[in-house]
Amino acid sequence: MNNLAEVYKFPDKRGDEINQHDTGGYVKADIEQGYDRLAQKLTDTLANPPVKLSAREYQIVFAVISKTYRWQKKNDWMTNTQISSLTGIDSTNIGKIIKGLIAKKVLFRDGKNTGINPVVSDWQEIDISQKQLKTSQKRLAESIPKTSQKRLANSSKPTKKLVENDCHIRKETNTKDNIKKINKKSLLESLDFSTWPAMPSNQIFDDWIAMRKSKKASVSQTVINNFGAQFQIACQNGLSVDECLSECITRNWQGFKYSWIANSNQKSSQSFGSQSSFVGDQLAALQQSVAHIPTPHDDEVL
């Protein structure tokens, strides 16, 4: 009689819990689900490294740790796609970041394999020679259009100069050159007019922009939102966006509130009412005086 062994496969919940990162589920780190055996000196050095590491470089380092030390390996062959799936960094940038970490001697290459350099005392910043520095500066200067270089060279104004700092060239110009021109197309593309009940006519909008420009008043998202809130109130009271902006243009208002128009109309109606009452009183008095003037045949009637 043959003895048959029954194989029971325990459910693996580790993968499901890891994948819950994407769905926003409950995820708890537990050594029962696996742990990495790392030298304390390595983790201490990563906490305060002797070289500057960016956030993406830290991601790459821990991704390499998960592909090597987790499996008791000093180094292993890994593709950019594999590291990208672990870090979320685009695979086209992985090679460049790894190359920088190798230059800093944080990572090392053994053929096609990559690993963490355990000799943390060898970690160092990248040394840039003076020759490399001048070459970078020359390439950056060549990338600037010749017309800009000529304009900067011929400029005698103190506010225009060429600043060279760590291979970066910055051009400082007059304050007037840095002021953004108020352009209708750029405003419509960069700002959200969803709070406005309706968009005004082209002529009204252009006149409003020109008026604000003459008053040196900017047109920001906050301005658009404030106007939109008042336009909503005005439209509920029978006014259109065109009528509201027309009042702003006519009265040279930099801001706008519906109460301004309402108060103005109320004063006008009160003034008109008082005038009408005065005229009415005069007509009544005139009629009363005319009624007592005797006619030529009044004595005959008597």
Stockholm file with secondary structure:
# STOCKHOLM 1.0

chainA/1-302         MNNLAEVYKFPDKRGDEINQHDTGGYVKADIEQGYDRLAQKLTDTLANPPVKLSAREYQIVFAVISKTYRWQKKNDWMTNTQISSLTGIDSTNIGKIIKGLIAKKVLFRDGKNTGINPVVSDWQEIDISQKQLKTSQKRLAESIPKTSQKRLANSSKPTKKLVENDCHIRKETNTKDNIKKINKKSLLESLDFSTWPAMPSNQIFDDWIAMRKSKKASVSQTVINNFGAQFQIACQNGLSVDECLSECITRNWQGFKYSWIANSNQKSSQSFGSQSSFVGDQLAALQQSVAHIPTPHDDEVL
#=GR chainA/1-302 SS CCCCCCCCCCCCCHHHHHHHHHHTCCCCCCGGGCCCCCCHHHHHHHHSCSSCCCHHHHHHHHHHHHHTGGGTCSCEECCHHHHHHHHCCCHHHHHHHHHHHHHTTSEEEETTEEEECSCGGGCCCCCCCHHHHHHHHHHHHHHSCHHHHHHHHHCCCTTCEEEEETTEEEEECCHHHHSCCCCHHHHHHHSCCTTSSSCCCHHHHHHHHHHHHHTTCCCCHHHHHHHHHHHHHHHHTTCCHHHHHHHHHHHTCSSCCHHHHHHHHHHHHHHHHHHHHHHHHHHHHHHHHHHTSCCTTHHHHC
#=GC SS_cons         CCCCCCCCCCCCCHHHHHHHHHHTCCCCCCGGGCCCCCCHHHHHHHHSCSSCCCHHHHHHHHHHHHHTGGGTCSCEECCHHHHHHHHCCCHHHHHHHHHHHHHTTSEEEETTEEEECSCGGGCCCCCCCHHHHHHHHHHHHHHSCHHHHHHHHHCCCTTCEEEEETTEEEEECCHHHHSCCCCHHHHHHHSCCTTSSSCCCHHHHHHHHHHHHHTTCCCCHHHHHHHHHHHHHHHHTTCCHHHHHHHHHHHTCSSCCHHHHHHHHHHHHHHHHHHHHHHHHHHHHHHHHHHTSCCTTHHHHC
//
